[in-house]
């Protein structure tokens, strides 16, 4: 999953760093939407006895779907369904 020790990557092998713009799948009720977000922190957490790469992201408000997001709070997401869109994103 990663190119080397201490490197967090998306599912295509692109290195993810703080400040990058990514897209990830987010659940809303019984639906899934694609959401753009900026990476705040990239780390690894122990989940179910395994060390998994995780990202603290802040949604930008740009997303698919008809139902508007209720909050733009920061969220922890797994890199399993994350894709890099832009390096060093600055709104």
C-alpha positions in Angstrom: 0.0 0.0 0.0 2.8 2.4 0.7 6.0 3.1 -1.3 8.2 3.1 1.8 8.2 3.3 5.6 6.2 6.3 6.8 4.6 7.1 3.4 0.8 7.3 3.2 -0.7 6.6 -0.3 -4.0 6.6 -2.1 -5.4 3.4 -3.8 -3.4 4.3 -6.9 -0.1 4.6 -5.1 0.2 8.4 -5.2 1.8 9.9 -2.0 -0.6 11.9 0.2 0.6 14.8 2.2 -0.9 17.6 4.4 -2.5 20.3 2.3 -3.3 18.0 -0.7 -6.8 17.9 -2.2 -8.4 14.5 -2.2 -11.7 12.9 -3.1 -13.3 10.2 -0.9 -16.5 8.2 -0.5 -18.7 9.4 2.3 -22.0 7.9 3.5 -25.1 10.0 3.9 -28.1 8.0 5.3 -28.4 5.1 2.9 -26.4 6.7 0.1 -22.8 7.2 -0.8 -21.4 10.5 -2.2 -18.0 11.6 -3.5 -16.6 14.5 -1.4 -13.6 16.7 -2.0 -11.5 17.5 1.1 -8.1 18.9 2.1 -5.8 16.7 4.1 -5.0 18.2 7.6 -3.0 15.2 9.0 -1.8 11.9 7.6 -1.0 9.1 10.0 -1.5 5.5 10.9 -3.9 4.1 13.5 -4.5 0.7 14.9 -7.9 -0.6 13.8 -9.1 -4.1 14.5 -5.5 -5.1 15.4 -4.0 -3.8 12.2 -2.1 -0.6 11.5 -4.1 1.3 8.9 -3.2 4.6 7.1 -5.7 7.3 8.1 -6.3 10.9 7.1 -7.8 13.8 9.0 -9.6 15.7 6.3 -11.6 18.9 6.1 -14.4 18.8 3.5 -14.4 21.7 1.0 -18.2 21.6 0.4 -17.8 20.4 -3.2 -19.5 17.0 -3.5 -21.9 14.9 -5.5 -25.5 14.2 -4.4 -28.8 16.1 -4.0 -28.8 16.4 -0.2 -26.6 19.2 1.2 -24.0 18.3 3.8 -25.1 19.4 7.3 -21.6 20.2 8.6 -18.0 20.7 7.3 -16.4 19.3 10.4 -13.1 17.5 10.1 -13.3 13.7 9.8 -10.9 10.8 10.1 -11.1 8.6 6.9 -9.2 5.5 5.8 -7.1 5.8 2.7 -8.8 2.7 1.2 -11.2 4.8 -0.9 -9.3 8.1 -1.2 -7.9 9.5 -4.5 -5.5 12.4 -4.9 -6.9 15.3 -6.9 -4.3 18.1 -6.5 -1.0 18.5 -4.7 -0.6 21.5 -2.4 -4.2 22.8 -2.8 -4.9 26.4 -1.7 -8.5 27.6 -2.0 
